[in-house]
Each structure stands twice: as structure tokens, then as C-alpha cells.
């Protein structure tokens, strides 16, 4: 069973660009305050992220999920297999982003429905594959051999096929 701390930290890990830091608790609390029309103390977020708090108010959890574009059932649901699946998908997306895979955000959102149908074992296999991949730098800074470009292109093609 994933803890509230683990789930919220995964959300923070996911929703930032590779060249930017995670959002701060203060930034997220301000965004939640705006969404909810009431003040959300950054310490509420910090306590959940550090494990000091094991519960979070439902309205704050819903606003947090909306802010990070995550289904509310990830924080509020009780279907552990579905929560684990969502957690693994987020891990996969983080790896794709951090390893420099050339997939545009629009492709991920357009194909999000296709990702929902992947089973847990397939997601774990994909995570293992991406964890083993080298970190890539910006394409303009890389001089790749034709075989390296072909390998990357094949891998990208396999991944993009999930969106079709």
C-alpha cells in the first residue's frame, strides 16, 4: 500500500520539466488556495510530503490532483491495484522525460487513454527498459551515429505505437 507521502511526492516528481526543479510547497499551496478560494498553508503540503501527516482534507486532495492533472482516485481511491498502476505509469513518464526521450507533451495527453489499458507487468517492463537506457542530452548537442539514431528511432516508434 502506497503512503500519502509517496503518492504526493510522485506527483511533484512528475509535473515539472526536466530542466526545472520540482514546484515548491509554497507555490503549490498558493495555486490550491486560488483553486479553492481559501488559504491553504504550505505546511499542510509539507507535512503530507514529509510523512508527518497521513491524511489530507478531501477538498485539498481533489485540488492537488487537479493542479497536477492526476485522477483524484490516485489520492482518494481504495482500489490498490489501480493506484499502483497509476503510480507505475507516473514512474514511466518521469523516466521518459528524464532520459530525454523525444515525445511531446501533446502526444502523452493525446495518448493518455491508451496508457490506461497497459497492464502492470507491461508497465514494469517498460520502466526496466527505460531505467537501463542512457540519459540523453538535447538533440542539438548530440552527434549520434546512424545506428544509434536508428535504434532510438525504433524505440521511439515502439513507444509511439502505444498511442495509436
N, CA and C atoms as a LAMMPS dump frame, in Angstrom:
ITEM: TIMESTEP
0
ITEM: NUMBER OF ATOMS
492
ITEM: BOX BOUNDS ff ff ff
-5.0000000000000000e+02 5.0000000000000000e+02
-5.0000000000000000e+02 5.0000000000000000e+02
-5.0000000000000000e+02 5.0000000000000000e+02
ITEM: ATOMS id mol type element x y z
1 1 1 N 0.847 -1.184 0
2 1 2 C 0 0 0
3 1 3 C 0.892 1.247 0
4 2 1 N 0.642 2.121 -0.954
5 2 2 C 1.419 3.351 -1.066
6 2 3 C 0.934 4.372 -0.04
7 3 1 N 1.869 5.044 0.595
8 3 2 C 1.515 6.06 1.583
9 3 3 C 1.14 7.363 0.886
10 4 1 N 0.446 8.212 1.614
11 4 2 C 0.116 9.541 1.112
12 4 3 C 1.402 10.276 0.732
13 5 1 N 2.411 10.167 1.562
14 5 2 C 3.703 10.8 1.309
15 5 3 C 4.273 10.362 -0.042
16 6 1 N 4.29 9.067 -0.288
17 6 2 C 4.835 8.521 -1.534
18 6 3 C 4.048 9.022 -2.736
19 7 1 N 2.728 9.013 -2.621
20 7 2 C 1.887 9.421 -3.748
21 7 3 C 2.036 10.909 -4.062
22 8 1 N 2.012 11.745 -3.049
23 8 2 C 2.129 13.185 -3.299
24 8 3 C 3.515 13.52 -3.843
25 9 1 N 4.542 12.909 -3.295
26 9 2 C 5.888 13.171 -3.811
27 9 3 C 6.023 12.726 -5.262
28 10 1 N 5.377 11.625 -5.636
29 10 2 C 5.418 11.184 -7.035
30 10 3 C 4.76 12.223 -7.941
31 11 1 N 3.672 12.834 -7.473
32 11 2 C 3.005 13.869 -8.259
33 11 3 C 3.945 15.057 -8.484
34 12 1 N 4.644 15.463 -7.441
35 12 2 C 5.601 16.561 -7.57
36 12 3 C 6.735 16.18 -8.522
37 13 1 N 7.216 14.942 -8.434
38 13 2 C 8.294 14.469 -9.313
39 13 3 C 7.873 14.525 -10.775
40 14 1 N 6.623 14.211 -11.033
41 14 2 C 6.13 14.115 -12.404
42 14 3 C 5.949 15.471 -13.068
43 15 1 N 5.353 16.396 -12.391
44 15 2 C 4.878 17.61 -13.052
45 15 3 C 5.865 18.777 -13.023
46 16 1 N 7.001 18.552 -13.651
47 16 2 C 7.927 19.647 -13.938
48 16 3 C 8.761 19.243 -15.14
49 17 1 N 9.311 20.237 -15.825
50 17 2 C 10.167 19.951 -16.97
51 17 3 C 11.511 19.426 -16.487
52 18 1 N 12.18 18.674 -17.337
53 18 2 C 13.45 18.058 -16.973
54 18 3 C 14.494 19.099 -16.578
55 19 1 N 14.432 20.28 -17.149
56 19 2 C 15.428 21.313 -16.87
57 19 3 C 14.982 22.281 -15.771
58 20 1 N 13.926 21.927 -15.047
59 20 2 C 13.419 22.772 -13.975
60 20 3 C 13.266 21.956 -12.701
61 21 1 N 13.359 22.62 -11.549
62 21 2 C 13.162 21.899 -10.284
63 21 3 C 11.68 21.605 -10.051
64 22 1 N 11.421 20.738 -9.1
65 22 2 C 10.042 20.495 -8.686
66 22 3 C 9.455 21.797 -8.157
67 23 1 N 8.155 21.898 -8.225
68 23 2 C 7.481 23.059 -7.654
69 23 3 C 7.649 23.04 -6.141
70 24 1 N 7.667 24.211 -5.554
71 24 2 C 7.801 24.309 -4.104
72 24 3 C 6.445 24.092 -3.433
73 25 1 N 6.497 23.749 -2.154
74 25 2 C 5.265 23.603 -1.376
75 25 3 C 4.502 24.93 -1.356
76 26 1 N 5.247 26.035 -1.281
77 26 2 C 4.63 27.359 -1.248
78 26 3 C 3.894 27.658 -2.558
79 27 1 N 4.53 27.34 -3.674
80 27 2 C 3.913 27.572 -4.983
81 27 3 C 2.632 26.754 -5.134
82 28 1 N 2.699 25.494 -4.746
83 28 2 C 1.53 24.618 -4.869
84 28 3 C 0.427 25.061 -3.91
85 29 1 N 0.792 25.439 -2.682
86 29 2 C -0.215 25.909 -1.723
87 29 3 C -0.916 27.16 -2.25
88 30 1 N -0.169 28.059 -2.882
89 30 2 C -0.775 29.267 -3.46
90 30 3 C -1.744 28.896 -4.582
91 31 1 N -1.354 27.947 -5.423
92 31 2 C -2.232 27.507 -6.516
93 31 3 C -3.494 26.844 -5.962
94 32 1 N -3.339 26.032 -4.92
95 32 2 C -4.504 25.38 -4.31
96 32 3 C -5.409 26.415 -3.651
97 33 1 N -4.816 27.407 -3.002
98 33 2 C -5.601 28.483 -2.383
99 33 3 C -6.453 29.177 -3.434
100 34 1 N -5.856 29.431 -4.594
101 34 2 C -6.588 30.071 -5.695
102 34 3 C -7.724 29.165 -6.186
103 35 1 N -7.435 27.887 -6.357
104 35 2 C -8.452 26.932 -6.828
105 35 3 C -9.623 26.832 -5.853
106 36 1 N -9.297 26.789 -4.562
107 36 2 C -10.32 26.539 -3.541
108 36 3 C -10.989 27.808 -3.014
109 37 1 N -10.371 28.956 -3.269
110 37 2 C -10.934 30.195 -2.741
111 37 3 C -10.759 30.326 -1.242
112 38 1 N -9.793 29.615 -0.699
113 38 2 C -9.455 29.723 0.723
114 38 3 C -7.956 29.455 0.859
115 39 1 N -7.393 29.896 1.949
116 39 2 C -5.954 29.76 2.15
117 39 3 C -5.581 28.318 2.476
118 40 1 N -4.597 27.818 1.74
119 40 2 C -4.003 26.511 2.039
120 40 3 C -2.589 26.79 2.526
121 41 1 N -2.301 26.39 3.75
122 41 2 C -0.991 26.61 4.357
123 41 3 C 0.052 25.704 3.699
124 42 1 N 1.178 26.255 3.263
125 42 2 C 2.237 25.418 2.683
126 42 3 C 2.675 24.296 3.625
127 43 1 N 2.517 24.513 4.931
128 43 2 C 2.893 23.485 5.904
129 43 3 C 2.002 22.245 5.776
130 44 1 N 0.765 22.432 5.319
131 44 2 C -0.125 21.291 5.087
132 44 3 C 0.463 20.385 4.015
133 45 1 N 0.97 20.998 2.943
134 45 2 C 1.601 20.244 1.856
135 45 3 C 2.903 19.623 2.353
136 46 1 N 3.704 20.414 3.067
137 46 2 C 4.995 19.929 3.569
138 46 3 C 4.81 18.742 4.511
139 47 1 N 3.802 18.806 5.376
140 47 2 C 3.56 17.718 6.329
141 47 3 C 3.172 16.43 5.609
142 48 1 N 2.362 16.545 4.57
143 48 2 C 1.974 15.355 3.794
144 48 3 C 3.177 14.797 3.041
145 49 1 N 4.011 15.675 2.478
146 49 2 C 5.178 15.227 1.704
147 49 3 C 6.255 14.603 2.586
148 50 1 N 6.353 15.051 3.836
149 50 2 C 7.39 14.527 4.73
150 50 3 C 6.936 13.287 5.494
151 51 1 N 5.648 12.999 5.446
152 51 2 C 5.12 11.856 6.178
153 51 3 C 4.649 12.209 7.578
154 52 1 N 4.755 13.483 7.962
155 52 2 C 4.282 13.905 9.281
156 52 3 C 2.77 13.807 9.38
157 53 1 N 2.101 13.951 8.25
158 53 2 C 0.648 13.839 8.204
159 53 3 C 0.285 12.678 7.285
160 54 1 N -0.587 11.812 7.747
161 54 2 C -1.019 10.658 6.957
162 54 3 C -2.362 10.883 6.28
163 55 1 N -2.982 12.032 6.558
164 55 2 C -4.277 12.359 5.957
165 55 3 C -4.24 13.794 5.449
166 56 1 N -5.077 14.044 4.47
167 56 2 C -5.211 15.389 3.919
168 56 3 C -6.698 15.591 3.629
169 57 1 N -7.179 16.792 3.852
170 57 2 C -8.601 17.075 3.633
171 57 3 C -8.988 16.744 2.189
172 58 1 N -10.189 16.23 2.032
173 58 2 C -10.659 15.802 0.707
174 58 3 C -10.606 16.936 -0.321
175 59 1 N -11.041 18.134 0.063
176 59 2 C -11.028 19.236 -0.905
177 59 3 C -9.605 19.595 -1.324
178 60 1 N -8.669 19.51 -0.4
179 60 2 C -7.271 19.791 -0.732
180 60 3 C -6.718 18.678 -1.623
181 61 1 N -7.063 17.431 -1.318
182 61 2 C -6.606 16.307 -2.152
183 61 3 C -7.141 16.44 -3.576
184 62 1 N -8.415 16.784 -3.707
185 62 2 C -9.009 16.953 -5.043
186 62 3 C -8.348 18.103 -5.798
187 63 1 N -8.116 19.217 -5.103
188 63 2 C -7.465 20.367 -5.743
189 63 3 C -6.022 20.033 -6.119
190 64 1 N -5.343 19.286 -5.282
191 64 2 C -3.966 18.869 -5.563
192 64 3 C -3.92 17.998 -6.817
193 65 1 N -4.838 17.062 -6.913
194 65 2 C -4.905 16.21 -8.11
195 65 3 C -5.215 17.044 -9.35
196 66 1 N -6.134 17.984 -9.231
197 66 2 C -6.459 18.849 -10.37
198 66 3 C -5.243 19.684 -10.768
199 67 1 N -4.533 20.203 -9.795
200 67 2 C -3.355 21.037 -10.071
201 67 3 C -2.266 20.252 -10.796
202 68 1 N -2.124 18.976 -10.451
203 68 2 C -1.093 18.141 -11.065
204 68 3 C -1.633 17.281 -12.207
205 69 1 N -2.9 17.489 -12.559
206 69 2 C -3.528 16.766 -13.671
207 69 3 C -3.478 15.25 -13.467
208 70 1 N -3.871 14.83 -12.269
209 70 2 C -3.891 13.422 -11.876
210 70 3 C -5.321 13.077 -11.462
211 71 1 N -5.76 11.879 -11.802
212 71 2 C -7.099 11.443 -11.393
213 71 3 C -7.211 11.475 -9.862
214 72 1 N -8.294 12.034 -9.303
215 72 2 C -8.461 12.095 -7.85
216 72 3 C -8.413 10.725 -7.167
217 73 1 N -8.77 9.68 -7.884
218 73 2 C -8.749 8.338 -7.286
219 73 3 C -7.338 7.92 -6.871
220 74 1 N -6.307 8.562 -7.432
221 74 2 C -4.931 8.248 -7.041
222 74 3 C -4.713 8.561 -5.561
223 75 1 N -5.263 9.669 -5.078
224 75 2 C -5.13 10.016 -3.663
225 75 3 C -6.321 9.561 -2.831
226 76 1 N -7.5 9.496 -3.435
227 76 2 C -8.713 9.263 -2.657
228 76 3 C -9.323 7.88 -2.837
229 77 1 N -8.88 7.142 -3.836
230 77 2 C -9.481 5.843 -4.121
231 77 3 C -9.019 4.753 -3.17
232 78 1 N -9.684 3.603 -3.269
233 78 2 C -9.3 2.471 -2.426
234 78 3 C -8.954 1.225 -3.239
235 79 1 N -8.9 1.355 -4.562
236 79 2 C -8.515 0.239 -5.427
237 79 3 C -6.99 0.231 -5.544
238 80 1 N -6.347 -0.55 -4.669
239 80 2 C -4.882 -0.552 -4.597
240 80 3 C -4.221 -0.948 -5.91
241 81 1 N -4.829 -1.861 -6.655
242 81 2 C -4.209 -2.263 -7.919
243 81 3 C -4.226 -1.104 -8.913
244 82 1 N -5.299 -0.335 -8.933
245 82 2 C -5.382 0.814 -9.84
246 82 3 C -4.458 1.943 -9.384
247 83 1 N -4.341 2.147 -8.085
248 83 2 C -3.427 3.166 -7.553
249 83 3 C -1.985 2.793 -7.889
250 84 1 N -1.633 1.524 -7.72
251 84 2 C -0.282 1.058 -8.054
252 84 3 C -0.013 1.237 -9.539
253 85 1 N -0.982 0.911 -10.357
254 85 2 C -0.848 1.067 -11.803
255 85 3 C -0.599 2.523 -12.174
256 86 1 N -1.372 3.433 -11.596
257 86 2 C -1.191 4.865 -11.86
258 86 3 C 0.19 5.326 -11.394
259 87 1 N 0.618 4.825 -10.251
260 87 2 C 1.932 5.175 -9.705
261 87 3 C 3.046 4.708 -10.648
262 88 1 N 2.917 3.497 -11.163
263 88 2 C 3.908 2.975 -12.106
264 88 3 C 3.896 3.756 -13.419
265 89 1 N 2.72 4.132 -13.891
266 89 2 C 2.648 4.95 -15.107
267 89 3 C 3.368 6.278 -14.911
268 90 1 N 3.182 6.886 -13.745
269 90 2 C 3.879 8.141 -13.473
270 90 3 C 5.388 7.924 -13.459
271 91 1 N 5.826 6.807 -12.868
272 91 2 C 7.255 6.495 -12.867
273 91 3 C 7.772 6.359 -14.294
274 92 1 N 6.995 5.714 -15.147
275 92 2 C 7.379 5.553 -16.55
276 92 3 C 7.468 6.914 -17.242
277 93 1 N 6.488 7.777 -17.043
278 93 2 C 6.511 9.096 -17.666
279 93 3 C 7.711 9.912 -17.186
280 94 1 N 8.035 9.796 -15.899
281 94 2 C 9.207 10.501 -15.363
282 94 3 C 10.475 10.004 -16.049
283 95 1 N 10.59 8.694 -16.207
284 95 2 C 11.766 8.135 -16.879
285 95 3 C 11.858 8.595 -18.327
286 96 1 N 10.742 8.612 -19.02
287 96 2 C 10.739 9.075 -20.408
288 96 3 C 11.223 10.523 -20.46
289 97 1 N 10.71 11.344 -19.583
290 97 2 C 11.126 12.75 -19.544
291 97 3 C 12.61 12.875 -19.191
292 98 1 N 13.039 12.198 -18.141
293 98 2 C 14.402 12.368 -17.647
294 98 3 C 15.459 11.714 -18.523
295 99 1 N 15.08 10.706 -19.261
296 99 2 C 16.04 10.049 -20.147
297 99 3 C 16.147 10.759 -21.486
298 100 1 N 15.365 11.798 -21.681
299 100 2 C 15.47 12.597 -22.889
300 100 3 C 14.721 12.032 -24.075
301 101 1 N 13.786 11.145 -23.847
302 101 2 C 13.004 10.587 -24.952
303 101 3 C 12.237 11.718 -25.63
304 102 1 N 12.265 11.742 -26.939
305 102 2 C 11.647 12.829 -27.695
306 102 3 C 10.17 12.51 -27.928
307 103 1 N 9.385 12.808 -26.91
308 103 2 C 7.924 12.7 -27.013
309 103 3 C 7.357 14.017 -26.537
310 104 1 N 6.498 14.594 -27.31
311 104 2 C 5.921 15.869 -26.92
312 104 3 C 4.794 15.654 -25.929
313 105 1 N 4.609 16.646 -25.076
314 105 2 C 3.557 16.59 -24.064
315 105 3 C 2.189 16.322 -24.694
316 106 1 N 1.957 16.909 -25.855
317 106 2 C 0.677 16.698 -26.519
318 106 3 C 0.464 15.226 -26.86
319 107 1 N 1.536 14.552 -27.251
320 107 2 C 1.423 13.133 -27.585
321 107 3 C 1.055 12.327 -26.35
322 108 1 N 1.631 12.677 -25.214
323 108 2 C 1.297 11.97 -23.979
324 108 3 C -0.169 12.184 -23.615
325 109 1 N -0.621 13.447 -23.707
326 109 2 C -2.017 13.714 -23.36
327 109 3 C -2.969 13.09 -24.373
328 110 1 N -2.629 13.18 -25.651
329 110 2 C -3.489 12.598 -26.682
330 110 3 C -3.574 11.092 -26.522
331 111 1 N -2.493 10.483 -26.077
332 111 2 C -2.46 9.035 -25.945
333 111 3 C -2.754 8.53 -24.554
334 112 1 N -3.133 9.425 -23.652
335 112 2 C -3.339 9.024 -22.263
336 112 3 C -4.335 7.877 -22.132
337 113 1 N -5.364 7.885 -22.962
338 113 2 C -6.356 6.807 -22.898
339 113 3 C -5.715 5.465 -23.217
340 114 1 N -4.777 5.449 -24.147
341 114 2 C -4.086 4.199 -24.492
342 114 3 C -3.239 3.704 -23.321
343 115 1 N -2.612 4.618 -22.585
344 115 2 C -1.79 4.219 -21.44
345 115 3 C -2.652 3.524 -20.386
346 116 1 N -3.893 3.931 -20.257
347 116 2 C -4.773 3.377 -19.222
348 116 3 C -4.985 1.875 -19.389
349 117 1 N -4.783 1.374 -20.607
350 117 2 C -5.056 -0.035 -20.863
351 117 3 C -3.832 -0.931 -20.704
352 118 1 N -2.681 -0.358 -20.389
353 118 2 C -1.489 -1.176 -20.175
354 118 3 C -1.615 -1.899 -18.844
355 119 1 N -1.238 -3.172 -18.825
356 119 2 C -1.278 -3.9 -17.565
357 119 3 C -0.015 -3.607 -16.76
358 120 1 N -0.062 -3.915 -15.476
359 120 2 C 1.027 -3.607 -14.556
360 120 3 C 2.338 -4.244 -14.989
361 121 1 N 2.321 -5.483 -15.46
362 121 2 C 3.558 -6.146 -15.886
363 121 3 C 4.194 -5.44 -17.08
364 122 1 N 3.382 -5.013 -18.039
365 122 2 C 3.906 -4.287 -19.201
366 122 3 C 4.531 -2.97 -18.765
367 123 1 N 3.87 -2.275 -17.854
368 123 2 C 4.412 -1.01 -17.359
369 123 3 C 5.746 -1.257 -16.663
370 124 1 N 5.819 -2.289 -15.826
371 124 2 C 7.082 -2.607 -15.136
372 124 3 C 8.185 -2.931 -16.141
373 125 1 N 7.863 -3.68 -17.203
374 125 2 C 8.851 -3.989 -18.245
375 125 3 C 9.344 -2.714 -18.922
376 126 1 N 8.426 -1.814 -19.198
377 126 2 C 8.81 -0.555 -19.839
378 126 3 C 9.699 0.268 -18.914
379 127 1 N 9.375 0.291 -17.625
380 127 2 C 10.195 1.018 -16.652
381 127 3 C 11.603 0.449 -16.631
382 128 1 N 11.722 -0.873 -16.583
383 128 2 C 13.048 -1.508 -16.582
384 128 3 C 13.837 -1.129 -17.823
385 129 1 N 13.173 -1.114 -18.958
386 129 2 C 13.831 -0.759 -20.211
387 129 3 C 14.347 0.675 -20.177
388 130 1 N 13.527 1.593 -19.687
389 130 2 C 13.943 2.997 -19.642
390 130 3 C 14.973 3.256 -18.556
391 131 1 N 14.904 2.536 -17.444
392 131 2 C 15.92 2.714 -16.41
393 131 3 C 17.294 2.321 -16.932
394 132 1 N 17.342 1.344 -17.821
395 132 2 C 18.607 0.872 -18.377
396 132 3 C 19.128 1.774 -19.494
397 133 1 N 18.277 2.627 -20.03
398 133 2 C 18.678 3.492 -21.144
399 133 3 C 19.581 4.613 -20.642
400 134 1 N 20.534 5.039 -21.478
401 134 2 C 21.397 6.152 -21.075
402 134 3 C 20.616 7.46 -21.074
403 135 1 N 21.06 8.388 -20.248
404 135 2 C 20.465 9.716 -20.24
405 135 3 C 20.935 10.418 -21.495
406 136 1 N 19.989 11.001 -22.21
407 136 2 C 20.328 11.683 -23.457
408 136 3 C 20.31 13.182 -23.228
409 137 1 N 21.191 13.885 -23.906
410 137 2 C 21.206 15.339 -23.826
411 137 3 C 20.331 15.894 -24.934
412 138 1 N 20.245 17.204 -24.984
413 138 2 C 19.421 17.838 -26.013
414 138 3 C 19.881 17.391 -27.39
415 139 1 N 18.957 17.105 -28.303
416 139 2 C 19.318 16.594 -29.623
417 139 3 C 20.332 17.451 -30.365
418 140 1 N 20.272 18.769 -30.225
419 140 2 C 21.204 19.629 -30.943
420 140 3 C 22.628 19.483 -30.429
421 141 1 N 22.794 18.97 -29.201
422 141 2 C 24.126 18.848 -28.62
423 141 3 C 24.713 17.457 -28.806
424 142 1 N 23.969 16.564 -29.44
425 142 2 C 24.405 15.182 -29.572
426 142 3 C 24.753 14.882 -31.021
427 143 1 N 25.891 14.233 -31.201
428 143 2 C 26.246 13.743 -32.526
429 143 3 C 26.162 12.231 -32.435
430 144 1 N 25.113 11.675 -32.987
431 144 2 C 24.878 10.236 -32.892
432 144 3 C 25.261 9.563 -34.198
433 145 1 N 25.688 8.312 -34.073
434 145 2 C 25.972 7.532 -35.271
435 145 3 C 24.655 7.141 -35.913
436 146 1 N 24.711 6.712 -37.153
437 146 2 C 23.475 6.329 -37.838
438 146 3 C 22.82 5.141 -37.156
439 147 1 N 23.604 4.196 -36.621
440 147 2 C 22.997 3.048 -35.934
441 147 3 C 22.352 3.485 -34.623
442 148 1 N 22.961 4.456 -33.917
443 148 2 C 22.345 4.966 -32.693
444 148 3 C 21.037 5.686 -33.012
445 149 1 N 21.039 6.475 -34.089
446 149 2 C 19.805 7.164 -34.488
447 149 3 C 18.728 6.155 -34.876
448 150 1 N 19.112 5.1 -35.574
449 150 2 C 18.146 4.075 -35.987
450 150 3 C 17.568 3.368 -34.77
451 151 1 N 18.428 3.035 -33.781
452 151 2 C 17.957 2.366 -32.562
453 151 3 C 16.977 3.266 -31.815
454 152 1 N 17.342 4.546 -31.667
455 152 2 C 16.468 5.489 -30.974
456 152 3 C 15.149 5.635 -31.717
457 153 1 N 15.219 5.695 -33.027
458 153 2 C 14.012 5.829 -33.838
459 153 3 C 13.107 4.61 -33.689
460 154 1 N 13.69 3.409 -33.679
461 154 2 C 12.883 2.188 -33.496
462 154 3 C 12.227 2.19 -32.122
463 155 1 N 13.001 2.54 -31.08
464 155 2 C 12.46 2.552 -29.725
465 155 3 C 11.333 3.579 -29.624
466 156 1 N 11.542 4.762 -30.205
467 156 2 C 10.519 5.8 -30.189
468 156 3 C 9.28 5.315 -30.931
469 157 1 N 9.48 4.632 -32.062
470 157 2 C 8.356 4.106 -32.833
471 157 3 C 7.539 3.103 -32.043
472 158 1 N 8.225 2.225 -31.291
473 158 2 C 7.504 1.248 -30.46
474 158 3 C 6.689 1.959 -29.388
475 159 1 N 7.282 2.974 -28.773
476 159 2 C 6.575 3.689 -27.729
477 159 3 C 5.397 4.47 -28.304
478 160 1 N 5.622 5.14 -29.423
479 160 2 C 4.535 5.906 -30.038
480 160 3 C 3.399 5.009 -30.507
481 161 1 N 3.701 3.745 -30.817
482 161 2 C 2.639 2.832 -31.248
483 161 3 C 1.604 2.625 -30.145
484 162 1 N 1.986 2.884 -28.904
485 162 2 C 1.03 2.771 -27.802
486 162 3 C -0.076 3.813 -27.913
487 163 1 N 0.201 4.908 -28.645
488 163 2 C -0.772 5.985 -28.763
489 163 3 C -1.735 5.773 -29.909
490 164 1 N -1.485 4.794 -30.76
491 164 2 C -2.312 4.613 -31.958
492 164 3 C -3.514 3.754 -31.67
